Amino acid sequence: MADHSTEALHPLAQGLHLAPADQVLSRALDAQLGALAAVRPALPALERAADLAAEALRNGGKLAYAGAGSSGLMALADCLELLGTFGIPTERTPMLFAGGADALLKMTGGVEDNPALAAADLARAGLRPGDVVITVSASGTTPYTLKVAEGAAAAGARIIGIANVAGSALLTAADVPVLLDTGAEIVAGSTRLGAATAQKVALNLISVLTGVRLGHIHDGMMVNVIADNAKLRDRAARIVAHVAGVETAAARVALNRTGGAVKAAVLVARGASPEAALARLASAGGHLAAAMNT
């Protein structure tokens, strides 16, 4: 049985309303650090989650995210970054957020209780076998998120469930349950605080390992970046120059020859033709290090 640990009173909250400002801030920070520590025991589950996500994307499937309220915002933040950081098309990473865009401007609790919204969002996402959904709920009982998990599983998708309460329904329903046992909040029930901090970090860890598994990270650099603005074009040139061991001017020439594709540009800067670079990357499964050694 799930408890209501996120609704309990935090030990540091006693007399918080009477404490001087520096103590309020210090206690609130300590509570956040305590919540963050709850991520470490979840590392094995996060590894399984990333492997599941990478497998889906590698095989042409989708990696969807789903949530409501603060948990949904954490999921949305990670989901939106996958295109710019790893070059994963948005049609491969649908976001199911309770209430849609309107809820981003005015957060209301009612939408998280509406299963019809979940059903409609599932239909739009078009999930099927081979896809994966990361579902996030602090309590692990949010009706919208549970309905998404249930419907996605019925469609044949695999479920990663992230929740902050042990034994909760979402963890029970998930193929890969990720418990972030953050406990009580410094403001009781305000899971936008410690619970959300732990969720954000856990989601970051999943996406970073997913990027590594897909070959989109090389020595900590985003080698599958979509360079669609001046800042990212400069970053792409610096990455190519660093990895290929050439001057920035030569890196820009290589990027022009590959249409901005960083991995291919590294190989071109090292002497390959654009066609040969693409062939080597394909045979290496998209992993630049392996392609550089062929």
C-alpha positions as CSV (number, residue, x, y, z in Angstrom):
1,M,0.0,0.0,0.0
2,A,1.2,3.5,-0.9
3,D,1.5,6.0,1.9
4,H,1.1,9.8,1.8
5,S,4.7,10.6,2.6
6,T,4.7,13.7,0.3
7,E,1.9,15.1,2.4
8,A,3.7,14.6,5.7
9,L,5.3,17.4,7.8
10,H,9.0,17.8,7.2
11,P,11.2,17.8,10.4
12,L,12.7,21.1,9.2
13,A,9.3,22.7,8.8
14,Q,8.6,23.1,12.6
15,G,8.5,26.9,13.3
16,L,9.4,27.8,9.7
17,H,7.0,30.7,9.7
18,L,8.8,32.2,12.7
19,A,12.4,31.6,11.5
20,P,14.6,34.4,10.1
21,A,14.9,34.6,6.4
22,D,18.4,33.0,6.3
23,Q,17.1,30.0,8.2
24,V,14.1,29.6,6.0
25,L,16.4,29.5,3.0
26,S,18.9,27.2,4.7
27,R,16.2,24.8,5.8
28,A,14.6,24.8,2.3
29,L,18.0,24.1,0.7
30,D,18.7,21.3,3.1
31,A,15.3,19.8,2.3
32,Q,16.1,20.0,-1.5
33,L,19.5,18.4,-0.9
34,G,17.9,15.6,1.0
35,A,15.4,15.0,-1.8
36,L,18.3,14.9,-4.3
37,A,20.0,12.2,-2.3
38,A,17.0,10.0,-3.1
39,V,18.1,9.7,-6.7
40,R,21.3,7.7,-6.0
41,P,19.5,4.5,-4.9
42,A,17.5,4.7,-8.1
43,L,20.5,4.6,-10.4
44,P,20.1,0.9,-11.3
45,A,16.5,1.5,-12.3
46,L,17.5,4.6,-14.2
47,E,20.0,2.5,-16.2
48,R,17.3,0.1,-17.1
49,A,15.0,3.0,-18.1
50,A,17.7,4.5,-20.4
51,D,18.4,1.2,-22.0
52,L,14.7,0.8,-22.8
53,A,14.5,4.3,-24.2
54,A,17.5,3.9,-26.3
55,E,16.3,0.6,-27.7
56,A,13.0,2.2,-28.7
57,L,14.6,5.1,-30.5
58,R,17.3,2.9,-32.1
59,N,14.7,0.7,-33.6
60,G,12.6,3.5,-35.0
61,G,10.1,3.7,-32.2
62,K,8.9,6.6,-30.0
63,L,10.0,7.8,-26.6
64,A,6.9,9.6,-25.1
65,Y,6.7,11.5,-21.9
66,A,3.6,11.9,-19.7
67,G,2.5,13.7,-16.6
68,A,0.3,16.3,-15.0
69,G,1.1,19.4,-12.9
70,S,4.6,19.9,-11.6
71,S,5.6,16.3,-12.5
72,G,4.4,17.0,-16.1
73,L,6.5,20.1,-16.2
74,M,9.6,18.2,-15.3
75,A,8.8,15.6,-18.0
76,L,8.1,18.4,-20.5
77,A,11.4,20.1,-19.8
78,D,13.3,16.9,-20.6
79,C,11.2,16.0,-23.6
80,L,11.6,19.4,-25.3
81,E,15.4,19.3,-25.1
82,L,15.8,16.0,-27.0
83,L,15.6,17.7,-30.4
84,G,18.2,20.4,-29.8
85,T,20.6,18.3,-27.7
86,F,20.4,15.0,-29.5
87,G,18.7,15.7,-32.9
88,I,15.8,13.4,-32.1
89,P,12.8,14.5,-34.2
90,T,9.8,15.8,-32.2
91,E,7.5,13.3,-33.9
92,R,9.5,10.6,-32.2
93,T,9.2,12.2,-28.7
94,P,5.5,13.1,-28.1
95,M,4.6,14.8,-24.8
96,L,1.3,13.9,-23.1
97,F,0.6,16.8,-20.6
98,A,-2.7,17.0,-18.7
99,G,-4.6,19.9,-20.1
100,G,-2.3,20.6,-23.0
101,A,-0.9,24.1,-23.8
102,D,-3.6,25.9,-21.8
103,A,-2.5,24.2,-18.6
104,L,1.0,25.6,-19.1
105,L,-0.3,29.1,-18.8
106,K,-2.7,28.4,-15.9
107,M,-2.0,25.3,-13.8
108,T,-5.3,23.8,-12.6
109,G,-5.7,20.6,-10.7
110,G,-8.9,19.4,-12.4
111,V,-7.2,18.3,-15.6
112,E,-5.1,15.6,-13.8
113,D,-8.3,13.9,-12.7
114,N,-9.8,13.7,-16.3
115,P,-9.3,10.3,-17.9
116,A,-10.9,11.5,-21.1
117,L,-8.0,13.9,-21.6
118,A,-5.6,11.0,-21.3
119,A,-7.5,8.9,-23.8
120,A,-7.5,11.8,-26.3
121,D,-3.8,12.5,-25.8
122,L,-3.0,8.8,-26.2
123,A,-4.9,8.7,-29.5
124,R,-2.9,11.7,-30.8
125,A,0.4,10.1,-29.7
126,G,-0.3,6.9,-31.7
127,L,1.8,4.6,-29.5
128,R,2.3,1.0,-30.5
129,P,4.6,-2.0,-29.7
130,G,8.2,-0.9,-29.7
131,D,7.5,2.5,-28.2
132,V,8.3,3.6,-24.6
133,V,6.5,6.0,-22.3
134,I,8.1,7.8,-19.4
135,T,5.3,8.5,-16.9
136,V,5.9,10.8,-13.9
137,S,3.8,11.4,-10.9
138,A,4.9,12.4,-7.4
139,S,2.2,10.5,-5.6
140,G,2.1,7.7,-8.2
141,T,-1.7,7.9,-8.2
142,T,-2.4,10.8,-10.5
143,P,-5.5,9.6,-12.6
144,Y,-4.3,11.2,-15.9
145,T,-0.9,9.6,-15.7
146,L,-2.2,6.2,-14.6
147,K,-4.6,6.3,-17.5
148,V,-1.8,7.1,-19.9
149,A,0.3,4.2,-18.5
150,E,-2.7,1.8,-18.8
151,G,-3.6,2.8,-22.3
152,A,0.0,2.8,-23.6
153,A,0.6,-0.6,-22.1
154,A,-2.6,-1.9,-23.8
155,A,-1.3,-0.6,-27.1
156,G,1.9,-2.6,-26.6
157,A,4.2,0.2,-25.4
158,R,6.6,-0.3,-22.5
159,I,6.2,1.9,-19.4
160,I,8.8,3.6,-17.3
161,G,7.2,4.9,-14.1
162,I,8.8,7.6,-11.9
163,A,7.1,8.2,-8.6
164,N,8.1,9.5,-5.1
165,V,5.9,7.2,-3.0
166,A,6.8,3.5,-2.5
167,G,4.2,0.9,-3.5
168,S,2.2,3.4,-5.5
169,A,0.0,2.3,-8.4
170,L,2.2,3.9,-11.1
171,L,5.3,1.9,-9.9
172,T,3.3,-1.3,-9.8
173,A,2.0,-0.8,-13.4
174,A,5.5,0.1,-14.8
175,D,7.8,-2.2,-16.7
176,V,10.6,-0.2,-15.2
177,P,9.6,1.3,-11.8
178,V,11.8,4.2,-10.6
179,L,11.2,5.1,-6.9
180,L,12.5,8.5,-5.8
181,D,11.8,8.3,-2.1
182,T,12.0,12.0,-1.3
183,G,9.5,11.9,1.6
184,A,8.0,15.0,3.2
185,E,8.3,18.5,1.6
186,I,9.4,21.6,3.5
187,V,6.0,22.9,2.5
188,A,3.8,19.9,3.0
189,G,2.3,18.5,-0.2
190,S,4.1,21.0,-2.4
191,T,5.8,18.4,-4.7
192,R,7.1,21.1,-7.0
193,L,9.9,21.3,-4.5
194,G,11.9,18.2,-3.4
195,A,9.9,15.6,-5.4
196,A,10.2,17.7,-8.6
197,T,13.9,18.3,-8.1
198,A,14.6,14.6,-7.8
199,Q,12.3,14.0,-10.9
200,K,14.2,16.5,-12.9
201,V,17.6,15.0,-12.1
202,A,16.3,11.5,-12.8
203,L,14.9,12.5,-16.1
204,N,18.2,14.2,-17.0
205,L,20.1,11.1,-16.1
206,I,17.9,8.9,-18.3
207,S,18.2,11.2,-21.3
208,V,22.0,11.5,-20.9
209,L,22.5,7.8,-20.8
210,T,20.1,7.4,-23.6
211,G,22.2,9.8,-25.6
212,V,25.3,7.9,-24.8
213,R,23.7,4.6,-25.8
214,L,22.6,6.1,-29.2
215,G,26.1,7.5,-29.9
216,H,24.9,11.1,-29.6
217,I,27.4,12.0,-26.9
218,H,31.2,11.9,-27.5
219,D,33.6,13.0,-24.7
220,G,30.7,14.9,-23.2
221,M,29.9,16.8,-26.4
222,M,26.5,16.7,-28.2
223,V,27.7,15.3,-31.6
224,N,24.1,14.9,-32.9
225,V,23.2,18.5,-32.2
226,I,20.8,20.3,-34.5
227,A,22.6,23.6,-35.2
228,D,19.6,25.8,-36.0
229,N,20.8,29.1,-34.6
230,A,24.1,31.1,-34.4
231,K,25.0,29.8,-31.0
232,L,24.6,26.2,-31.9
233,R,26.4,26.6,-35.2
234,D,29.3,28.0,-33.3
235,R,29.1,25.1,-30.9
236,A,29.0,22.6,-33.7
237,A,32.1,24.1,-35.3
238,R,33.9,23.9,-31.9
239,I,32.9,20.3,-31.5
240,V,34.1,19.3,-34.9
241,A,37.4,21.2,-34.5
242,H,38.0,19.6,-31.1
243,V,37.2,16.0,-32.0
244,A,38.8,16.1,-35.5
245,G,41.8,18.0,-34.3
246,V,41.5,20.8,-36.9
247,E,41.1,24.6,-36.9
248,T,37.7,26.1,-36.6
249,A,37.7,27.3,-40.2
250,A,38.3,23.8,-41.5
251,A,35.5,22.6,-39.2
252,R,33.1,25.1,-40.7
253,V,34.0,23.9,-44.2
254,A,33.4,20.3,-43.2
255,L,30.0,21.2,-41.6
256,N,29.0,23.0,-44.9
257,R,29.9,19.8,-46.8
258,T,27.7,17.7,-44.5
259,G,24.7,20.0,-44.3
260,G,25.5,20.7,-40.6
261,A,25.8,17.1,-39.5
262,V,28.4,17.1,-36.8
263,K,29.4,13.4,-36.7
264,A,29.8,13.3,-40.5
265,A,31.7,16.6,-40.4
266,V,34.2,15.2,-38.0
267,L,35.0,12.4,-40.4
268,V,35.1,14.8,-43.4
269,A,37.5,17.1,-41.5
270,R,39.7,14.0,-41.1
271,G,39.8,13.3,-44.8
272,A,36.7,11.3,-45.6
273,S,34.2,12.2,-48.3
274,P,30.7,13.1,-47.1
275,E,29.4,9.8,-48.7
276,A,32.1,7.7,-47.0
277,A,31.5,9.5,-43.7
278,L,27.8,8.6,-43.8
279,A,28.6,5.0,-44.7
280,R,31.1,4.6,-41.9
281,L,28.6,6.0,-39.4
282,A,25.9,3.7,-40.6
283,S,28.2,0.7,-40.2
284,A,29.1,1.9,-36.7
285,G,25.5,2.3,-35.6
286,G,25.9,6.0,-35.4
287,H,28.7,5.9,-32.9
288,L,31.4,8.4,-33.8
289,A,34.3,6.8,-31.9
290,A,33.8,3.5,-33.8
291,A,33.4,5.3,-37.1
292,M,36.7,7.2,-36.5
293,N,38.5,3.9,-36.1
294,T,37.3,2.3,-39.4
